Amino acid sequence: MVSFIKGGIKVRNSYLIYKELHGFIQSRNSLRGPNHIHLEGGVAFGIGAFNLTLSLFPPRILKVLEFAGFSGDKEYGLSQLHDGATALNLRSMLCALLLLCYYTFLTFILGSTGTGEGEVADAEKLLKPFRLRYPQGAIFLFFEGRTEEIKGNIDEAVALFEDGCKAQQQWKQFHHMCYWELMWCFTYKRVWRMAYFYADLLSQESRWSKAMYVYMKAAYLSMLPHEEARPFGENEVELFRQVSTFKQKIAGKSPPTEKFAVRKARRYKAKIPVKLPVPVLEMMYMWNGFTIISKRPEMTEGMLQTLMEAERALLESPGNEYFVDDRCVIHLLKGLCLKNQGQYQAAEECFNKVHSSEKKIRFDHYLVPNALLELSLLYSNQGCKDQAVKLLHKAKNNYKEYSMESRTQFRIHAALSKLKADTVNQDEITEL
């Protein structure tokens, strides 16, 4: 706790220095020398990064931070970073990279746009001059691959990630970023063996989250037909049992994704393991992958077929204590596929089935708030704003201490912010 407070004080001091420098730049008396543009770029990066990052926090946390002297204005933060990225200064590259991370990852995974779609057009516009200047620049190949992935152009994304790996051999951690995205690209295509191959590479080479990689390896193997030979003679049951041994702690806490993986793998420690129905698709939901396949009808159809097969197998298997939870996982994911296909009534029924099973769910308590979130987004798309807001507040206030709670709360906050902004814009149009 003492270290946490000391760290907070240092962050605040850093922010205050940026604010003081920003005031100095804005004053008419500031001297402008040959290096002034580099100072402006550095201040734009700092002020922009603070404002953009803090704006992503839920209101109750943001109010506390603002009381401590911080500010969290998203639009102002974006404008500062754009100014820094488009000027010829030493920090322009840092500003551009932070913006690209925001457009292609943060807005997507945390759902800052309400639906989780990244601002691909802004990312492509920002990328264009850098791609022309550095055609074989590994990091820009990576971000271009990411934009293609978000657009649903999976084959193009795979080619760009592979080119990014070939572009340089010194920075192995960069290869791991590409392997991670390649793993998901083959997941969307349902090529489980190739996805397993990249998860295996990550488990051997990367130290970021070995528990996560081993869990994904086991998950991909579990998606293969029972009679099909496993690569390298590995066994998914043994891999699932190893997941908890690789759990790590950062600043005294385990990453939420690792805790989720450990909880899901726990059932395999029983003498007679109970098979997870669709562990890959469940983790894919956590990384907002269903938004990507929504761009490709054939991919959504393929995932729906996989879910139908899993549901059929579940209904034919002997009953166990996980039955209701597993059924609700399938309902939630089926609802997302049906929503992607425009079958809104069927999707609504799936989400409501999860909600109505709330008291019967024994382990996967994250399902109900997420089902309410997805149902609210469905209503929002159909113009039922009041119903959407009501469900979002219910998901936000009535459920606590479930798996991946922070991620869900961020998405709820983003959805509420978008609905509020849409209402304000509509009111302004009406007045005009």
ABEGO torsion letter per residue (X at the ends): XAAAAAAAAAAAAAAAAAAAAAAAAABAABBBBAAAAAAAAAAAAAAAAAAAAAAABBAAAAAAAAAAGBBBBAAAAAAAAAAAAABBBAAAAAAAAAAAAAAAAAAAAAGAAGAGBBBAAAAAAAAAAAAAABAABAAAAAAAAAAAAAAGBAAAAAAAAAAAAAABAABAAAAAAAAAAAAAAAAAAGBAAAAAAAAAAAAAABAABAAAAAAAAAAAAAABBAABBBBGGBBAAAAAAAAAAABBBBGGBBBAAAAAAAAAAAAAABABBBBBABAAAAAAAAAGAAAAAAABAAAAAAAAAAAAAAAAAAAABBBBAAAAAAAAAAAAAAAAAAAAAGBAAAAAAAAAAAAAAAAABAABAAAAAAAAAAAAAAAAAAGBAAAAAAAAAAAAAABBGBBGAAAAAAAAAAAAAAAAAAAAAAAAAAAX
